[in-house]
Amino acid sequence: MNKDRFDAGLEVRREVLGEEYVNQSLKSADEFTMDLQQLVTEYCWGEVWTRPGLSRKMRSMINIAMLTALNRPHELKLHIRGALRNGVSKEEIKEILLQTAIYCGVPAAIDSFRVAREVFESKEI
């Protein structure tokens, strides 16, 4: 493990997904899942999210589309919260999801609209 990359990833991960969520993920990791937490933090967040080529806002927008295409509602919910923290507006999220309806299918977009509404209606953001 590269400690500097892990630490940089941990900082970005907490800023995007929220300190409480990330701390709980790490706290609840056990011998079986800790390697995955380290991998995600170091490479996803420390290697890719820290790159200068795209803004956090753009990365969040891309993730919303990809997670819709992959039908991953749990991750989508996390990344919609993160997108809001990264400056993506509710209107932009709506437009992303409308775009996914065409390219990923209407059922995927319907599920993602439902997830987005849950996030918007929650008091978490």
Backbone bond lengths (Angstrom), bond angles and torsions (degrees), N, CA, C in turn:
res aa  C-N    CA-C-N  psi(-1)  N-CA   C-N-CA  omega(-1)  CA-C   N-CA-C  phi
1 M - - - 1.459 - - 1.522 108.79 -
2 N 1.324 115.73 136.65 1.456 122.27 175.65 1.528 107.32 -91.70
3 K 1.341 116.73 107.38 1.474 121.02 -173.93 1.521 112.61 -61.43
4 D 1.335 118.04 -40.47 1.468 120.06 179.94 1.526 111.35 -63.46
5 R 1.327 116.52 -42.80 1.462 120.40 179.74 1.532 110.27 -68.61
6 F 1.339 116.66 -38.82 1.457 120.74 176.74 1.523 110.35 -61.61
7 D 1.330 116.88 -47.65 1.470 120.92 -178.84 1.524 111.43 -63.07
8 A 1.328 117.10 -40.85 1.471 120.31 177.29 1.524 109.87 -64.42
9 G 1.324 116.17 -41.64 1.461 120.57 178.70 1.512 112.09 -65.34
10 L 1.308 116.44 -39.26 1.461 120.79 179.32 1.530 110.34 -63.00
11 E 1.305 116.65 -40.21 1.466 120.67 178.47 1.531 111.01 -62.63
12 V 1.325 116.30 -48.38 1.468 120.10 -179.47 1.525 110.29 -65.90
13 R 1.307 116.60 -43.94 1.472 120.84 -179.67 1.520 110.80 -57.69
14 R 1.325 117.04 -44.21 1.472 120.37 178.85 1.527 111.61 -66.13
15 E 1.324 117.21 -38.76 1.465 120.23 -179.99 1.530 111.67 -66.90
16 V 1.326 117.33 -36.59 1.465 120.72 -176.81 1.527 111.70 -84.64
17 L 1.319 117.33 -49.26 1.466 120.46 -174.21 1.525 113.90 -92.04
18 G 1.309 116.34 -13.16 1.456 120.13 -179.47 1.522 111.09 100.98
19 E 1.297 114.95 135.45 1.461 121.24 -176.35 1.527 111.71 -60.76
20 E 1.323 116.66 -41.17 1.471 120.03 -178.06 1.524 111.31 -61.87
21 Y 1.327 116.90 -46.16 1.464 120.42 -179.42 1.532 111.06 -62.66
22 V 1.318 116.92 -47.78 1.460 120.80 -177.01 1.522 110.81 -65.57
23 N 1.324 117.07 -44.16 1.461 119.93 178.88 1.527 111.04 -60.12
24 Q 1.328 116.65 -40.71 1.464 120.43 179.13 1.529 110.98 -66.66
25 S 1.327 117.06 -39.19 1.469 120.43 178.16 1.522 111.09 -61.41
26 L 1.317 115.95 -43.41 1.459 119.69 179.54 1.527 111.75 -70.64
27 K 1.324 115.48 -40.09 1.468 120.26 -179.30 1.528 110.97 -64.58
28 S 1.325 116.82 -38.03 1.462 119.72 -176.78 1.529 113.25 -85.14
29 A 1.325 117.14 -6.03 1.467 119.91 177.65 1.525 109.35 -66.73
30 D 1.312 114.41 141.28 1.456 119.94 178.19 1.532 109.32 -118.51
31 E 1.300 115.84 -170.81 1.462 119.99 -178.26 1.526 111.65 -56.80
32 F 1.312 117.32 -34.45 1.459 122.49 -178.90 1.523 112.43 -74.68
33 T 1.327 118.42 -38.85 1.467 121.77 -172.18 1.529 115.08 -102.06
34 M 1.316 118.76 -10.80 1.468 120.30 -175.84 1.525 112.37 -63.08
35 D 1.317 117.59 -37.07 1.467 119.02 178.39 1.524 110.95 -61.75
36 L 1.314 117.69 -36.73 1.466 121.01 177.23 1.527 110.40 -66.20
37 Q 1.325 117.82 -42.59 1.467 121.09 177.31 1.529 110.45 -59.44
38 Q 1.310 116.57 -42.48 1.465 120.42 179.21 1.530 111.07 -66.08
39 L 1.331 116.77 -43.41 1.457 121.28 179.48 1.528 111.08 -60.91
40 V 1.319 116.43 -48.90 1.467 121.02 -179.31 1.528 110.47 -62.13
41 T 1.315 116.70 -44.88 1.465 120.05 -177.44 1.521 111.27 -66.73
42 E 1.315 116.84 -44.50 1.462 120.39 -176.53 1.530 112.04 -72.15
43 Y 1.313 117.75 -50.04 1.463 119.70 -172.55 1.521 113.92 -89.69
44 C 1.317 117.12 -47.87 1.470 119.02 179.87 1.527 110.64 -65.31
45 W 1.321 115.07 -55.24 1.459 119.99 -173.89 1.523 112.94 -86.57
46 G 1.332 118.11 -39.25 1.459 121.38 -175.90 1.521 114.29 -83.46
47 E 1.310 116.73 -30.33 1.462 120.45 -178.30 1.526 111.80 -96.77
48 V 1.319 118.09 -46.66 1.465 120.50 -173.31 1.530 112.49 -91.93
49 W 1.324 118.17 -49.81 1.463 120.00 -177.23 1.530 112.79 -66.13
50 T 1.303 118.77 -19.16 1.471 120.63 179.43 1.524 112.60 -91.13
51 R 1.317 118.13 -3.49 1.467 120.87 179.64 1.532 109.93 -66.62
52 P 1.325 117.23 147.52 1.466 120.36 -176.93 1.531 114.81 -81.89
53 G 1.318 119.76 -8.93 1.465 121.87 -171.34 1.512 116.07 -67.31
54 L 1.337 118.22 -28.23 1.465 122.37 178.88 1.519 109.02 -132.37
55 S 1.306 115.91 148.41 1.466 120.05 175.50 1.526 109.17 -74.58
56 R 1.306 116.10 161.87 1.474 120.03 174.95 1.522 110.23 -60.58
57 K 1.312 116.34 -38.20 1.461 119.87 179.07 1.529 110.04 -59.71
58 M 1.313 117.22 -46.82 1.467 120.57 -179.61 1.525 110.71 -64.61
59 R 1.320 117.21 -42.09 1.467 120.62 178.30 1.527 110.15 -60.42
60 S 1.315 116.58 -40.95 1.468 120.06 178.39 1.522 111.03 -63.54
61 M 1.304 116.76 -41.77 1.462 120.72 -179.84 1.537 110.44 -63.35
62 I 1.314 116.53 -42.55 1.462 121.09 178.42 1.532 109.93 -63.42
63 N 1.328 116.33 -43.46 1.468 119.98 -179.60 1.520 111.94 -61.51
64 I 1.319 117.84 -40.12 1.467 120.01 178.43 1.523 109.86 -58.92
65 A 1.316 116.92 -44.97 1.466 120.26 179.62 1.528 111.02 -65.07
66 M 1.326 117.04 -45.77 1.471 119.57 -177.84 1.524 111.84 -66.12
67 L 1.308 117.52 -41.67 1.458 120.26 -178.86 1.527 111.34 -68.61
68 T 1.324 116.39 -30.58 1.458 119.75 172.81 1.526 109.29 -65.26
69 A 1.324 116.75 -46.87 1.463 120.97 -179.61 1.528 111.40 -61.02
70 L 1.314 116.26 -36.05 1.461 120.75 -178.93 1.529 113.17 -84.50
71 N 1.335 116.63 -6.54 1.464 121.99 -178.28 1.530 110.90 55.45
72 R 1.316 115.03 58.54 1.462 122.56 179.99 1.527 109.73 -118.47
73 P 1.348 117.80 76.72 1.467 120.82 -172.68 1.526 114.70 -61.42
74 H 1.334 118.65 -35.65 1.462 119.57 -179.90 1.529 110.24 -63.59
75 E 1.324 116.43 -49.15 1.462 120.83 178.51 1.518 111.22 -66.59
76 L 1.335 116.92 -36.37 1.468 120.73 178.30 1.522 110.42 -60.19
77 K 1.314 116.77 -44.50 1.464 120.31 179.67 1.529 110.68 -59.17
78 L 1.330 116.47 -45.19 1.467 120.42 178.11 1.520 111.22 -60.14
79 H 1.330 115.35 -43.17 1.458 118.68 -174.98 1.527 112.73 -79.63
80 I 1.308 119.00 -21.51 1.469 119.60 170.68 1.525 108.76 -68.74
81 R 1.323 116.85 -43.92 1.478 119.44 175.19 1.524 109.83 -57.88
82 G 1.330 115.98 -46.46 1.465 120.34 179.20 1.515 112.00 -62.25
83 A 1.328 116.78 -39.83 1.464 120.72 179.25 1.524 110.42 -60.99
84 L 1.312 116.79 -42.10 1.468 120.00 177.67 1.528 110.22 -61.97
85 R 1.329 116.93 -41.10 1.473 120.77 176.85 1.527 110.89 -64.46
86 N 1.332 116.47 -30.56 1.466 121.31 -177.96 1.525 113.04 -89.45
87 G 1.328 117.17 9.39 1.454 119.98 173.50 1.520 115.75 93.65
88 V 1.331 118.09 6.86 1.457 120.13 175.93 1.528 107.34 -78.05
89 S 1.317 116.55 128.87 1.464 120.23 -177.25 1.529 110.71 -83.21
90 K 1.311 114.87 162.28 1.461 121.29 175.22 1.533 109.97 -57.96
91 E 1.327 117.25 -40.39 1.467 122.04 178.91 1.528 110.50 -63.74
92 E 1.326 117.30 -41.15 1.468 119.99 178.30 1.525 111.30 -65.98
93 I 1.324 116.88 -39.11 1.465 120.20 177.05 1.524 110.14 -62.20
94 K 1.321 116.56 -41.58 1.466 120.14 177.13 1.521 110.65 -59.49
95 E 1.309 117.25 -44.66 1.469 120.93 -178.75 1.535 111.40 -66.25
96 I 1.326 117.00 -38.38 1.467 120.40 176.35 1.525 109.46 -60.58
97 L 1.328 116.63 -45.60 1.458 120.56 -177.65 1.526 111.80 -68.81
98 L 1.324 117.89 -34.22 1.467 119.78 174.44 1.530 110.19 -64.28
99 Q 1.317 116.31 -40.46 1.471 120.91 177.42 1.532 110.49 -62.33
100 T 1.330 116.52 -39.89 1.465 119.01 -179.91 1.521 111.48 -67.26
101 A 1.320 117.16 -27.39 1.472 119.37 178.70 1.526 110.46 -59.58
102 I 1.311 116.71 -36.22 1.460 121.20 -179.25 1.520 111.15 -75.41
103 Y 1.320 117.59 -45.66 1.454 120.98 -171.88 1.525 114.88 -94.55
104 C 1.331 117.66 -21.52 1.466 121.01 -178.70 1.520 112.44 -111.35
105 G 1.319 116.10 -15.75 1.451 120.76 -179.71 1.517 111.98 111.12
106 V 1.296 114.69 144.61 1.461 121.16 -178.96 1.527 111.92 -61.80
107 P 1.347 120.56 -43.17 1.467 118.40 179.20 1.526 113.24 -58.14
108 A 1.323 117.43 -39.57 1.465 120.27 178.38 1.527 110.39 -64.11
109 A 1.315 116.68 -42.56 1.467 120.41 -179.98 1.526 111.20 -66.72
110 I 1.326 117.08 -39.42 1.469 120.06 178.46 1.524 109.92 -59.49
111 D 1.327 116.75 -47.23 1.468 119.71 177.76 1.521 111.46 -60.45
112 S 1.323 116.70 -40.95 1.463 120.09 -178.78 1.523 112.16 -69.60
113 F 1.326 117.99 -36.41 1.469 119.98 173.81 1.525 109.98 -61.32
114 R 1.334 116.79 -40.51 1.463 120.49 179.39 1.527 110.08 -62.21
115 V 1.330 116.83 -45.78 1.463 121.22 179.24 1.530 110.45 -62.38
116 A 1.330 116.49 -44.63 1.468 120.33 179.70 1.523 110.76 -60.69
117 R 1.318 117.02 -43.28 1.472 119.72 179.44 1.525 110.59 -61.42
118 E 1.333 117.40 -39.99 1.471 120.27 177.08 1.528 110.74 -58.37
119 V 1.320 116.76 -42.82 1.460 120.47 179.34 1.518 110.04 -66.02
120 F 1.336 117.63 -45.90 1.471 120.87 -178.22 1.527 111.24 -62.82
121 E 1.321 116.70 -35.46 1.465 120.09 -177.26 1.523 112.92 -82.53
122 S 1.320 117.10 -15.89 1.459 119.93 179.65 1.520 109.38 -75.65
123 K 1.291 114.98 163.93 1.457 120.06 178.22 1.522 110.75 -95.22
124 E 1.341 116.96 12.24 1.456 121.24 -176.38 1.524 112.53 -73.21
125 I 1.329 117.81 -28.25 1.465 121.30 -177.80 1.514 107.80 -117.82
